[in-house]
């Protein structure tokens, strides 16, 4: 059951929305308190190595459903840039133009990914002849479409050396805006990598970064929704929601409507809508009946905005809400990794355990489901899907153990697969009719 938050939320948000950071606490300086904070981050990251997520049978979707009739898709759209996580502010991918992947035109190792702490990482972003990505040391690379290095930069001092860095970035007005799981927010020039400004927030930033109308939007580890100026990183406003003992190991999701409204989802399973210009609160609701299982794991897909609808999965449940009224359209017992893809009247998703499900957008009814991992040899099936994208009517899925699996979006059937890497930990992207994939060992692969 979806529970609306207490009416006190409005009062709390009003009182707290303009609270400023404590500049006297030392979180902005690299002194004793910062060293203590970094030591705590290092210890927490080491603990992740000893944690294994165990799904109960009820958590996993395992049904196979045969599609009764082929699905009709809209014509594939050619995108000429991929400037932020999940392509655009609405995280709406759709059916992108990708005629072929027969030729591997790019295979380049750049960076030093050596950490075994995390199995998720940001996909590259691309604008004109700039391919931007990072390694787990926090070094950002800008390369050309043929793999030539334009520039690289690492802002981190020695005190942060041992910390695994997971960066989220967005290109806006010829600058790259970056947030990280250490607590830094900064801006660098797209053309040469020079630093424009750096701010140390002092608390890990745990969402994909979105930039719009000269404003930067992120969520921190304490579930505070933050807005900063693109000009100097100064805080414009912040909204506090209920903090959670459960910390997401993946980025939390943000989306911006075309009208500039901000839809966010935090690790307390709170779905919120705020005005992007000033943080004004519209509504908030909770999608979880109970958070009593205080583990270190909280999982959700990206939020996707489709006209008046909010589409996403949290835990083992898929949801659709009306973002104008906050009313639930439907809920379905299935999940997805990455961003669910919406084309016409259908939603295309792939679960972490490899089930390619097709749902009706208006009702959530599952009309097709196929286990795409069955195509692999039995000993290779013990893996998970780490991302997918649709190109010219085919779903391109990547797995943790390095496979690229191609399925028909109109029939749900696997058409081909191949081993392309030891491990892949971020979703593939499509740019200008080409497929790009980042591997765990910091190789960038390009196919056309």
Secondary structure, 3 states (H helix, E strand, C coil): CCEECCCHHHHHHHHHCCCCCCCCCCCCCCCHHHHHHHHHHHHHHHHHCCCCCCCCCCCCCCCCECCCCCCCCCCCECCCEECCCCCCCCCCCCCECCCCCCCEEEEEECCCCCCCCCCCCCCCEEECCEEEEECCCCCEEEECCCCCEEEEECCCCHHHCCCCCCEEEEEECCEEEEEECCCEEEEEECCCCCEEEEEECCCCECECCEEECCEEEEEECCCEEEEEECCCCCEEEEEECCCCCCCCCCCEEEEECCCCEEEEECCCCEEEEEECCCCCEEEEEECCCCCCCCCCCCCECCCEEECCEEEEEECCEEEEEECCCCCEEEEECCCCCCCCEEECCEEEEECCCCEEEEEECCCCCEEEEEEHHHHCCHHHCCCCEEEEEEECCEEEEEECCCEEEEEECCCCCEEEEEECCCCECCCCEEECCEEEEEECCCEEEEEC
